[in-house]
């Protein structure tokens, strides 16, 4: 383990924990955290070097258009060019649903897919919301595993190829059995399920 490990109460995260992880994020670091789905990696989405580091940890040869976590509908709307965005966001958020829209011109190009879309999620859990508020940033997230590895629900199941290269791990204990967020493509007239 390269960075430090801090125990966290996911329902009632302490101010000290939130400050610690936010400090890591603001300085371009990477954290492992218990999300509202599985254990994931978190970094500043507008920091290209941080996004490149996450991609490297995941075993990718280049940056992927990672899911961006937002802390409000208003902030999410600034990243999309869709006219029906707000209605769909109100329908599905906050919660473990990722919505894909056409990206606005302020979205960093490294977070935009080749077809011009951006993937956004407004999480419902207290920990993610607290970190988003404290950092004031758009944060990228992705599961804390590499291709072929199971989605981690327990910190001990996160491979050293991940933990050896992060700056901080938040240990929230064993998460309930669940899967990564559902993904809906919202670029057309009606949402299309991309991932259940």
Residue frames as a rotation matrix with the C-alpha (Angstrom) as fourth column:
UNK 1
0.578 0.816 0.000 0.00
0.816 -0.578 0.000 0.00
0.000 0.000 -1.000 0.00
UNK 2
-0.280 -0.757 0.590 1.61
0.745 -0.560 -0.364 3.22
0.606 0.338 0.720 -1.14
UNK 3
-0.333 0.234 0.913 -0.61
-0.322 -0.939 0.123 5.74
0.886 -0.253 0.388 0.66
UNK 4
-0.922 0.034 0.386 -2.28
-0.380 0.109 -0.918 5.81
-0.073 -0.993 -0.088 4.04
UNK 5
-0.485 0.803 -0.347 -5.45
0.419 0.561 0.714 3.97
0.768 0.201 -0.608 5.06
UNK 6
-0.888 0.284 0.362 -8.21
-0.459 -0.603 -0.652 5.70
0.033 -0.745 0.666 7.00
UNK 7
-0.685 0.726 -0.053 -11.31
0.725 0.673 -0.147 4.02
-0.071 -0.139 -0.988 8.41
UNK 8
-0.903 0.423 0.073 -14.50
-0.394 -0.884 0.253 5.84
0.171 0.200 0.965 7.47
UNK 9
-0.466 0.872 0.150 -18.12
0.396 0.357 -0.846 5.67
-0.791 -0.335 -0.512 8.52
UNK 10
-0.851 0.050 0.522 -19.84
0.510 -0.159 0.846 5.94
0.125 0.986 0.110 5.15
UNK 11
0.164 0.986 0.042 -23.15
0.893 -0.166 0.418 7.09
0.419 -0.031 -0.907 6.66
UNK 12
0.983 0.134 -0.126 -21.60
0.181 -0.831 0.526 9.72
-0.034 -0.540 -0.841 8.92
UNK 13
0.268 -0.948 0.172 -18.14
0.796 0.117 -0.593 10.59
0.542 0.297 0.786 7.56
UNK 14
0.387 -0.189 -0.903 -16.16
0.732 -0.532 0.425 12.78
-0.561 -0.825 -0.068 9.96
UNK 15
0.970 -0.049 -0.239 -14.98
-0.147 -0.898 -0.414 16.23
-0.195 0.436 -0.878 8.98
UNK 16
0.168 -0.983 0.074 -11.39
-0.588 -0.039 0.808 15.06
-0.792 -0.180 -0.584 9.43
UNK 17
-0.179 -0.171 0.969 -11.82
0.474 0.848 0.237 12.21
-0.862 0.501 -0.070 6.94
UNK 18
0.711 0.538 0.454 -13.54
0.656 -0.273 -0.703 14.41
-0.254 0.797 -0.547 4.38
UNK 19
0.816 -0.473 -0.334 -10.83
-0.461 -0.879 0.120 17.05
-0.350 0.056 -0.935 4.72
UNK 20
-0.061 -0.903 0.425 -8.07
-0.299 0.423 0.855 14.45
-0.952 -0.075 -0.296 4.36
UNK 21
-0.073 0.067 0.995 -9.41
0.764 0.645 0.013 12.90
-0.640 0.762 -0.098 1.16
UNK 22
0.889 0.441 0.125 -10.32
0.424 -0.688 -0.589 16.30
-0.174 0.577 -0.798 -0.28
UNK 23
0.518 -0.788 -0.334 -6.76
-0.530 -0.602 0.597 17.50
-0.671 -0.132 -0.729 0.30
UNK 24
-0.320 -0.601 0.733 -5.45
0.204 0.711 0.673 14.50
-0.925 0.365 -0.105 -1.64
UNK 25
0.297 0.545 0.784 -7.84
0.885 0.151 -0.440 15.19
-0.358 0.825 -0.438 -4.52
UNK 26
0.954 0.152 -0.260 -7.10
0.089 -0.967 -0.240 18.92
-0.287 0.206 -0.935 -4.66
UNK 27
0.244 -0.946 -0.212 -3.37
-0.658 -0.322 0.681 18.28
-0.713 -0.026 -0.701 -4.93
UNK 28
0.118 -0.134 -0.984 -3.76
-0.967 0.210 -0.144 15.88
0.226 0.968 -0.104 -7.85
UNK 29
-0.791 -0.453 0.412 -3.77
-0.569 0.793 -0.218 12.66
-0.228 -0.407 -0.885 -5.86
UNK 30
-0.251 0.666 -0.702 -5.89
-0.465 0.553 0.691 9.53
0.849 0.500 0.171 -6.16
UNK 31
-0.565 0.144 0.812 -8.05
-0.786 0.204 -0.583 7.94
-0.250 -0.968 -0.003 -3.50
UNK 32
-0.710 0.474 -0.521 -9.80
0.203 0.846 0.493 4.60
0.674 0.245 -0.697 -3.12
UNK 33
-0.768 0.498 0.403 -13.21
-0.631 -0.482 -0.607 5.07
-0.108 -0.721 0.685 -1.55
UNK 34
-0.738 0.618 0.271 -16.38
0.557 0.785 -0.272 3.10
-0.380 -0.050 -0.924 -0.77
UNK 35
-0.899 0.436 -0.035 -18.89
-0.367 -0.708 0.604 4.51
0.239 0.556 0.796 -3.26
UNK 36
-0.169 0.920 0.352 -22.63
-0.819 0.067 -0.569 3.94
-0.548 -0.385 0.743 -3.29
UNK 37
0.717 0.337 -0.610 -21.97
-0.628 0.692 -0.357 0.96
0.301 0.639 0.708 -5.56
UNK 38
0.760 -0.558 -0.332 -18.51
0.585 0.811 -0.025 -0.66
0.283 -0.175 0.943 -5.19
UNK 39
0.340 -0.741 -0.579 -15.05
0.366 -0.464 0.807 0.44
-0.867 -0.486 0.113 -4.05
UNK 40
0.808 0.024 0.589 -13.78
0.577 -0.240 -0.781 2.94
0.123 0.970 -0.208 -6.57
UNK 41
-0.404 -0.910 -0.094 -10.97
0.902 -0.414 0.125 5.27
-0.153 -0.034 0.988 -7.53
UNK 42
0.759 0.646 -0.087 -11.51
0.636 -0.763 -0.118 9.01
-0.143 0.034 -0.989 -7.27
UNK 43
-0.446 -0.885 -0.137 -9.55
0.803 -0.463 0.376 11.96
-0.396 0.058 0.916 -8.67
UNK 44
-0.080 0.336 -0.939 -9.97
-0.097 -0.940 -0.328 15.53
-0.992 0.065 0.108 -9.95
UNK 45
0.383 0.359 0.851 -11.56
0.710 0.475 -0.519 15.26
-0.591 0.804 -0.073 -13.38
UNK 46
0.998 -0.005 0.062 -10.21
0.034 -0.787 -0.616 18.63
0.052 0.617 -0.785 -14.53
UNK 47
0.277 -0.956 0.094 -6.64
-0.743 -0.151 0.652 17.61
-0.609 -0.251 -0.752 -13.64
UNK 48
0.663 0.035 -0.748 -5.35
-0.672 0.468 -0.574 15.84
0.330 0.883 0.334 -16.75
UNK 49
-0.399 -0.900 -0.177 -2.31
-0.666 0.417 -0.618 14.36
0.630 -0.129 -0.766 -15.01
UNK 50
-0.540 0.278 0.794 -4.51
-0.680 0.412 -0.606 12.87
-0.496 -0.868 -0.033 -12.28
UNK 51
0.590 0.804 -0.069 -6.82
-0.654 0.426 -0.625 11.34
-0.474 0.414 0.777 -14.90
UNK 52
0.331 -0.577 -0.747 -3.80
-0.682 0.400 -0.612 9.91
0.652 0.712 -0.261 -16.74
UNK 53
-0.683 -0.617 0.390 -2.60
-0.701 0.406 -0.586 8.38
0.204 -0.674 -0.710 -13.47
UNK 54
-0.023 0.770 0.637 -5.99
-0.657 0.468 -0.590 6.72
-0.753 -0.432 0.495 -12.88
UNK 55
0.759 0.294 -0.581 -5.94
-0.650 0.398 -0.647 5.33
0.041 0.869 0.494 -16.41
UNK 56
-0.137 -0.915 -0.380 -2.44
-0.710 0.358 -0.607 3.95
0.691 0.187 -0.698 -15.84
UNK 57
-0.636 -0.042 0.770 -3.48
-0.705 0.437 -0.559 2.29
-0.313 -0.899 -0.307 -12.56
UNK 58
0.367 0.886 0.283 -6.42
-0.586 0.457 -0.669 0.68
-0.722 0.080 0.687 -14.34
UNK 59
-0.232 -0.558 0.797 -4.07
0.300 0.738 0.604 -0.69
-0.925 0.379 -0.004 -17.00
UNK 60
0.797 0.537 0.276 -5.29
0.451 -0.226 -0.864 1.53
-0.401 0.813 -0.422 -19.84
UNK 61
-0.119 -0.879 0.462 -2.86
0.990 -0.067 0.126 2.84
-0.080 0.472 0.878 -22.44
UNK 62
-0.803 -0.081 0.591 -4.53
0.206 -0.967 0.148 6.26
0.560 0.240 0.793 -22.45
UNK 63
-0.848 0.526 0.058 -7.18
-0.315 -0.412 -0.855 8.28
-0.426 -0.744 0.515 -20.58
UNK 64
-0.628 0.759 0.170 -10.72
0.731 0.501 0.464 6.97
0.267 0.416 -0.869 -20.85
UNK 65
-0.459 0.563 0.687 -13.83
-0.343 -0.826 0.447 9.15
0.819 -0.030 0.573 -20.65
UNK 66
-0.856 0.049 -0.514 -14.38
0.451 0.556 -0.698 8.23
0.252 -0.830 -0.498 -16.99
UNK 67
0.260 0.963 -0.072 -17.65
0.785 -0.167 0.597 8.87
0.563 -0.212 -0.799 -15.19
UNK 68
-0.704 -0.409 0.580 -17.76
0.057 -0.847 -0.528 12.35
0.707 -0.339 0.620 -13.69
UNK 69
-0.184 0.607 -0.773 -19.32
0.978 0.192 -0.082 12.82
0.099 -0.771 -0.629 -10.25
UNK 70
-0.477 0.128 0.869 -21.28
0.097 -0.976 0.197 16.05
0.873 0.178 0.453 -9.78
UNK 71
-0.875 0.099 -0.474 -22.71
0.480 0.055 -0.876 17.65
-0.061 -0.994 -0.096 -6.65
UNK 72
-0.289 0.842 -0.456 -25.83
-0.084 -0.497 -0.864 19.24
-0.954 -0.212 0.214 -8.14
UNK 73
0.379 0.505 0.775 -28.06
0.772 0.289 -0.566 19.30
-0.510 0.813 -0.281 -11.20
UNK 74
0.930 -0.011 -0.366 -26.83
-0.142 -0.933 -0.331 22.81
-0.338 0.360 -0.870 -11.98
UNK 75
0.019 -0.996 -0.086 -23.19
-0.664 -0.077 0.743 21.74
-0.747 0.043 -0.663 -12.11
UNK 76
-0.277 -0.054 0.959 -24.10
0.420 0.891 0.171 18.73
-0.864 0.451 -0.224 -14.25
UNK 77
0.702 0.660 0.268 -26.00
0.540 -0.247 -0.805 20.89
-0.465 0.709 -0.530 -16.72
UNK 78
0.585 -0.546 -0.600 -22.88
-0.564 -0.805 0.183 22.99
-0.583 0.232 -0.779 -17.31
UNK 79
-0.464 -0.835 0.296 -21.18
-0.413 0.500 0.761 19.89
-0.783 0.231 -0.577 -18.76
UNK 80
-0.400 0.394 0.827 -23.93
0.688 0.726 -0.013 18.91
-0.606 0.564 -0.562 -21.22
UNK 81
-0.949 0.097 -0.300 -25.43
-0.265 -0.760 0.594 20.44
-0.170 0.643 0.747 -24.34
UNK 82
-0.697 0.715 -0.041 -28.70
0.627 0.637 0.449 18.55
0.348 0.287 -0.893 -24.02
UNK 83
-0.624 0.560 0.545 -31.96
-0.484 -0.825 0.293 20.48
0.614 -0.081 0.785 -23.79
UNK 84
0.481 0.847 -0.226 -33.76
-0.350 0.422 0.836 17.62
0.804 -0.324 0.499 -22.02
UNK 85
-0.397 -0.814 -0.423 -30.97
0.079 0.429 -0.900 17.08
0.914 -0.391 -0.107 -19.51
UNK 86
-0.745 0.053 0.665 -32.58
-0.621 -0.419 -0.662 18.60
0.243 -0.907 0.345 -16.44
UNK 87
0.309 0.949 0.058 -35.77
-0.928 0.287 0.238 16.54
0.209 -0.127 0.970 -16.71
UNK 88
0.530 -0.169 -0.831 -33.83
-0.050 0.972 -0.230 13.26
0.846 0.164 0.507 -16.93
UNK 89
-0.605 -0.795 0.033 -31.48
-0.011 -0.033 -0.999 14.27
0.796 -0.605 0.012 -14.12
UNK 90
-0.436 0.530 0.727 -34.44
-0.891 -0.370 -0.264 15.04
0.129 -0.763 0.634 -11.87
UNK 91
0.578 0.719 -0.387 -35.90
-0.693 0.682 0.233 11.64
0.431 0.134 0.892 -12.70
UNK 92
0.617 -0.379 -0.689 -32.84
0.228 0.925 -0.305 9.51
0.753 0.031 0.657 -11.90
UNK 93
-0.415 -0.908 -0.061 -30.73
0.412 -0.128 -0.902 11.52
0.811 -0.399 0.427 -9.43
UNK 94
-0.123 -0.988 0.099 -29.35
-0.989 0.114 -0.095 11.45
0.083 -0.109 -0.991 -6.88
UNK 95
0.688 0.340 0.641 -28.61
-0.440 0.898 -0.004 7.74
-0.577 -0.279 0.767 -7.08
UNK 96
-0.205 -0.853 0.480 -26.49
-0.134 0.510 0.850 4.97
-0.970 0.110 -0.219 -8.66
UNK 97
0.580 0.412 0.703 -27.42
0.666 0.257 -0.701 5.81
-0.469 0.874 -0.125 -12.26
UNK 98
-0.495 -0.784 -0.374 -24.94
0.253 -0.542 0.802 7.22
-0.831 0.302 0.467 -14.78
UNK 99
0.669 0.742 0.048 -26.41
0.339 -0.247 -0.908 9.41
-0.662 0.623 -0.416 -17.51
UNK 100
-0.454 -0.818 0.354 -24.66
0.673 -0.054 0.737 9.93
-0.584 0.573 0.575 -20.85
UNK 101
0.700 0.638 -0.321 -25.24
0.316 -0.679 -0.663 13.21
-0.641 0.362 -0.677 -22.70
UNK 102
0.457 -0.543 0.704 -23.64
0.676 -0.302 -0.672 15.20
0.577 0.784 0.229 -25.49
UNK 103
-0.029 -0.588 -0.808 -20.85
0.955 -0.255 0.151 17.17
-0.295 -0.767 0.569 -23.83
UNK 104
0.960 0.241 -0.144 -20.71
0.211 -0.957 -0.197 20.95
-0.185 0.159 -0.970 -23.61
UNK 105
0.589 -0.766 0.258 -17.62
0.198 -0.173 -0.965 22.85
0.783 0.620 0.049 -24.68
UNK 106
0.316 -0.515 0.797 -16.39
-0.869 -0.494 0.025 23.34
0.381 -0.700 -0.604 -21.09
UNK 107
0.922 0.005 0.387 -15.99
-0.186 0.883 0.431 19.60
-0.339 -0.469 0.815 -20.54
UNK 108
-0.011 -0.997 -0.078 -12.29
-0.695 -0.049 0.717 18.64
-0.718 0.062 -0.693 -20.62
UNK 109
0.243 0.133 -0.961 -11.59
-0.938 0.285 -0.198 16.85
0.248 0.949 0.195 -23.92
UNK 110
-0.737 -0.597 -0.317 -10.00
-0.496 0.796 -0.347 13.89
0.460 -0.099 -0.883 -22.11
UNK 111
-0.769 0.536 0.348 -13.38
-0.087 0.451 -0.888 13.16
-0.633 -0.714 -0.300 -20.46
UNK 112
0.204 0.811 -0.549 -15.35
-0.784 -0.201 -0.588 13.31
-0.587 0.550 0.595 -23.73
UNK 113
0.131 -0.094 0.987 -15.84
0.269 0.961 0.056 10.11
-0.954 0.259 0.151 -25.73
UNK 114
-0.826 -0.522 0.213 -15.02
0.303 -0.092 0.949 9.86
-0.476 0.848 0.234 -29.42
UNK 115
-0.366 0.764 0.532 -18.70
0.818 -0.009 0.576 10.45
0.445 0.645 -0.621 -30.23
UNK 116
-0.574 0.010 0.819 -18.81
-0.028 -1.000 -0.008 13.66
0.818 -0.028 0.574 -28.20
UNK 117
0.528 0.844 -0.087 -20.54
0.020 0.091 0.996 12.39
0.849 -0.528 0.031 -25.07
UNK 118
-0.607 -0.616 0.501 -19.86
-0.515 -0.175 -0.839 12.70
0.605 -0.768 -0.211 -21.35
UNK 119
0.009 0.553 -0.833 -20.95
0.423 0.753 0.505 10.33
0.906 -0.357 -0.227 -18.57
UNK 120
-0.525 -0.111 0.844 -22.25
-0.524 -0.740 -0.423 11.93
0.671 -0.664 0.330 -15.36
UNK 121
-0.019 0.556 -0.831 -23.49
0.608 0.666 0.432 10.73
0.794 -0.497 -0.350 -11.98
UNK 122
-0.193 0.076 0.978 -24.87
-0.666 -0.742 -0.074 12.53
0.721 -0.666 0.193 -8.95
UNK 123
-0.584 -0.118 -0.803 -24.31
0.274 0.903 -0.332 10.10
0.764 -0.414 -0.495 -6.07
UNK 124
0.419 0.859 0.293 -26.78
-0.133 -0.261 0.956 9.80
0.898 -0.440 0.005 -3.20
UNK 125
0.437 -0.243 -0.866 -24.43
0.790 0.564 0.240 8.57
0.430 -0.789 0.439 -0.48
UNK 126
0.976 0.040 -0.212 -23.28
0.166 -0.770 0.616 10.90
-0.139 -0.637 -0.759 2.28
UNK 127
0.228 -0.972 -0.057 -19.55
0.462 0.057 0.885 10.25
-0.857 -0.228 0.462 1.82
UNK 128
-0.302 -0.330 0.894 -19.43
0.953 -0.083 0.291 11.06
-0.022 0.940 0.340 -1.90
UNK 129
0.570 0.603 0.558 -21.59
0.611 -0.765 0.202 14.14
0.548 0.226 -0.805 -1.42
UNK 130
0.865 -0.286 -0.413 -19.40
0.221 -0.522 0.824 15.40
-0.451 -0.804 -0.388 1.42
UNK 131
-0.137 -0.971 0.195 -16.22
0.637 0.064 0.768 14.99
-0.759 0.229 0.610 -0.65
UNK 132
-0.124 0.170 0.978 -17.81
0.939 -0.300 0.171 16.70
0.322 0.939 -0.122 -3.65
UNK 133
0.869 0.478 0.124 -18.89
0.400 -0.829 0.391 19.64
0.290 -0.291 -0.912 -1.49
UNK 134
0.659 -0.660 -0.361 -15.49
0.228 -0.281 0.932 19.96
-0.717 -0.697 -0.035 0.21
UNK 135
-0.317 -0.838 0.443 -13.43
0.724 0.088 0.684 19.77
-0.612 0.538 0.579 -2.98
UNK 136
0.282 0.514 -0.810 -15.76
-0.208 -0.792 -0.574 21.89
-0.937 0.330 -0.117 -5.10
UNK 137
-0.608 -0.610 -0.507 -14.48
-0.663 0.039 0.748 19.90
-0.437 0.791 -0.428 -8.08
UNK 138
0.633 0.605 -0.483 -15.83
-0.765 0.585 -0.270 17.61
0.120 0.540 0.833 -10.77
UNK 139
-0.187 -0.713 0.675 -14.44
-0.773 0.531 0.347 14.22
-0.606 -0.457 -0.651 -9.73
UNK 140
-0.040 0.139 -0.989 -13.87
-0.783 0.611 0.117 11.19
0.621 0.779 0.085 -11.91
UNK 141
0.003 0.045 0.999 -14.68
-0.788 0.616 -0.026 7.74
-0.616 -0.787 0.038 -10.61
UNK 142
0.155 0.039 -0.987 -14.11
-0.714 0.695 -0.085 4.18
0.683 0.718 0.135 -11.77
UNK 143
0.965 0.261 -0.012 -14.16
-0.185 0.716 0.674 0.83
0.184 -0.648 0.739 -10.02
UNK 144
0.305 -0.893 0.330 -11.01
-0.926 -0.196 0.322 -0.07
-0.223 -0.404 -0.887 -8.06
UNK 145
0.367 -0.209 0.907 -10.09
0.115 0.977 0.178 -3.08
-0.923 0.039 0.382 -10.18
UNK 146
-0.546 -0.508 -0.667 -8.37
-0.665 -0.222 0.713 -3.89
-0.510 0.833 -0.216 -13.44
UNK 147
0.070 0.629 -0.774 -9.88
-0.960 0.253 0.119 -5.74
0.271 0.735 0.622 -16.38
UNK 148
-0.060 -0.004 -0.998 -10.96
-0.168 0.986 0.006 -9.26
0.984 0.168 -0.060 -15.45
UNK 149
-0.943 -0.250 -0.220 -10.85
0.179 0.174 -0.968 -8.65
0.280 -0.953 -0.120 -11.71
UNK 150
-0.080 0.964 -0.255 -14.12
0.931 0.163 0.325 -8.73
0.355 -0.211 -0.911 -9.72
UNK 151
0.084 0.202 0.976 -15.70
-0.077 -0.975 0.208 -5.46
0.994 -0.092 -0.066 -8.63
UNK 152
-0.701 -0.528 -0.480 -14.41
0.371 0.305 -0.877 -4.98
0.610 -0.792 -0.018 -5.07
UNK 153
0.436 0.861 0.262 -16.85
0.008 -0.295 0.955 -4.85
0.900 -0.415 -0.136 -2.16
UNK 154
0.913 -0.265 -0.311 -14.15
0.363 0.176 0.915 -5.39
-0.188 -0.948 0.257 0.50
UNK 155
0.701 -0.685 -0.197 -10.89
-0.696 -0.718 0.020 -3.41
-0.155 0.123 -0.980 0.82
UNK 156
-0.003 -0.752 0.659 -8.86
-0.422 0.598 0.681 -6.62
-0.906 -0.277 -0.319 1.18
UNK 157
0.343 0.218 0.914 -10.06
0.602 0.696 -0.392 -7.70
-0.721 0.684 0.107 -2.28
UNK 158
0.958 -0.086 -0.275 -8.53
-0.246 -0.740 -0.626 -4.68
-0.150 0.667 -0.730 -3.99
UNK 159
0.717 -0.689 0.105 -5.41
0.677 0.651 -0.343 -5.89
0.168 0.318 0.933 -5.78
UNK 160
0.255 -0.734 -0.630 -1.99
0.544 -0.430 0.721 -4.46
-0.800 -0.526 0.290 -4.94
UNK 161
-0.515 -0.395 0.761 -1.70
0.857 -0.251 0.450 -3.30
0.013 0.884 0.468 -8.56
UNK 162
0.341 0.681 0.648 -4.28
0.479 -0.719 0.503 -0.71
0.809 0.138 -0.571 -7.51
UNK 163
0.938 0.185 -0.293 -3.44
0.341 -0.341 0.876 -0.01
0.062 -0.922 -0.383 -3.86
UNK 164
0.141 -0.974 -0.175 0.30
0.895 0.050 0.443 0.34
-0.423 -0.219 0.879 -4.45
UNK 165
-0.646 -0.440 0.624 -0.27
0.730 -0.595 0.336 3.42
0.224 0.673 0.705 -6.60
UNK 166
0.383 0.799 0.463 -2.93
0.482 -0.601 0.638 5.43
0.788 -0.021 -0.615 -4.77
UNK 167
-0.486 -0.591 0.643 -2.35
-0.136 -0.676 -0.724 8.19
0.863 -0.440 0.248 -2.22
UNK 168
-0.699 0.340 0.629 -5.13
-0.695 -0.118 -0.709 7.31
-0.167 -0.933 0.318 0.21
UNK 169
-0.626 0.590 -0.510 -7.55
0.165 0.740 0.652 4.49
0.762 0.324 -0.560 0.88
UNK 170
-0.407 0.614 0.676 -10.82
-0.905 -0.369 -0.209 5.01
0.121 -0.697 0.706 2.75
UNK 171
-0.897 0.054 -0.439 -11.81
0.083 0.995 -0.046 1.76
0.435 -0.078 -0.897 4.44
UNK 172
-0.353 0.868 0.349 -15.58
-0.908 -0.408 0.097 1.62
0.227 -0.282 0.932 4.84
UNK 173
-0.401 0.155 0.903 -15.64
-0.473 0.809 -0.349 -2.10
-0.785 -0.567 -0.251 5.60
UNK 174
-0.815 0.167 0.554 -17.66
0.468 0.754 0.461 -4.63
-0.341 0.635 -0.693 3.66
UNK 175
-0.694 0.600 -0.399 -20.15
-0.692 -0.708 0.138 -3.12
-0.199 0.372 0.907 1.22
UNK 176
0.163 0.827 0.538 -23.52
-0.342 0.558 -0.756 -4.73
-0.925 -0.061 0.374 0.49
UNK 177
-0.464 -0.287 0.838 -23.59
0.575 0.622 0.531 -7.02
-0.674 0.728 -0.123 -2.55
UNK 178
0.646 0.639 -0.418 -24.11
0.083 -0.603 -0.794 -4.69
-0.759 0.478 -0.442 -5.50
UNK 179
0.142 -0.525 0.839 -22.74
0.965 0.263 0.001 -3.76
-0.222 0.810 0.544 -8.90
UNK 180
-0.859 -0.469 -0.206 -21.46
0.399 -0.865 0.305 -0.59
-0.322 0.180 0.930 -10.62
UNK 181
-0.387 0.748 -0.540 -23.99
-0.282 -0.653 -0.703 2.05
-0.878 -0.120 0.464 -11.59
UNK 182
0.248 0.577 0.778 -26.60
0.771 0.369 -0.519 1.52
-0.587 0.728 -0.354 -14.28
UNK 183
-0.728 -0.518 -0.449 -25.70
0.104 -0.731 0.674 3.51
-0.677 0.444 0.586 -17.42
UNK 184
0.343 0.882 0.323 -28.33
0.664 0.015 -0.747 5.21
-0.664 0.471 -0.581 -19.58
UNK 185
-0.777 -0.518 0.358 -27.55
0.610 -0.478 0.632 6.84
-0.157 0.709 0.687 -22.92
UNK 186
0.109 0.853 -0.511 -29.62
0.633 -0.456 -0.626 10.03
-0.767 -0.255 -0.589 -22.98
UNK 187
-0.762 -0.497 -0.415 -28.49
0.010 -0.650 0.760 11.45
-0.648 0.575 0.501 -26.31
UNK 188
-0.833 0.513 0.207 -31.67
0.337 0.175 0.925 10.42
0.438 0.840 -0.319 -28.11
UNK 189
-0.248 0.835 0.491 -35.34
-0.471 -0.547 0.692 11.14
0.846 -0.059 0.529 -27.50
UNK 190
0.844 0.483 0.235 -35.62
-0.448 0.391 0.804 8.39
0.296 -0.784 0.546 -24.88
UNK 191
0.067 -0.868 0.492 -32.92
-0.958 0.083 0.275 6.94
-0.280 -0.490 -0.826 -22.60
UNK 192
0.636 0.020 -0.772 -31.34
-0.393 0.869 -0.301 3.66
0.664 0.495 0.560 -23.72
UNK 193
0.814 -0.321 0.484 -29.85
-0.390 0.316 0.865 1.28
-0.430 -0.893 0.132 -21.14
UNK 194
0.383 -0.790 -0.478 -26.17
-0.707 0.082 -0.703 0.69
0.595 0.607 -0.527 -21.87
UNK 195
-0.679 -0.566 -0.468 -25.29
-0.068 0.683 -0.727 -1.16
0.731 -0.461 -0.503 -18.67
UNK 196
0.413 0.884 -0.220 -27.70
0.097 0.197 0.975 -2.72
0.906 -0.424 -0.005 -16.19
